[in-house]
């Protein structure tokens, strides 16, 4: 099992952009990203809760291992 470091919302957005996701819009402290049919909203918090982080990965169709390549 891969150990993922605690990430902020901004760090996750940066990694997802490297993975090919495009900025759609921002409303307050939440950024909406899209890649093809995969769409997600990332909160710009200092530290994302693990459940929130895993839900975002599931919405993006990525595994932890795939995300680590872009960090």
Residue pairs with C-beta under 8 A, 6 or more apart in sequence:
2 64
2 65
2 68
4 53
4 64
4 67
4 68
5 71
6 47
6 48
7 15
7 47
7 48
7 53
7 71
8 44
8 45
8 46
8 47
8 48
9 29
9 31
9 42
9 43
9 44
9 45
9 46
9 48
10 44
11 71
12 42
12 48
12 53
12 56
13 31
13 33
13 42
13 44
15 67
15 70
15 71
16 33
16 40
16 42
16 60
16 70
17 23
17 33
18 70
19 35
19 60
19 62
19 66
19 67
19 70
20 35
21 33
21 34
21 35
21 38
21 40
21 60
22 33
22 34
22 35
23 31
23 32
23 33
24 32
24 33
24 34
24 39
25 31
25 32
26 32
29 43
29 44
29 45
30 41
30 42
30 43
30 44
31 41
31 42
31 44
32 39
32 40
32 41
33 39
33 40
33 41
33 42
34 40
35 60
38 59
38 60
38 61
39 59
40 56
40 59
40 60
42 56
43 52
48 56
57 63
57 64
57 67
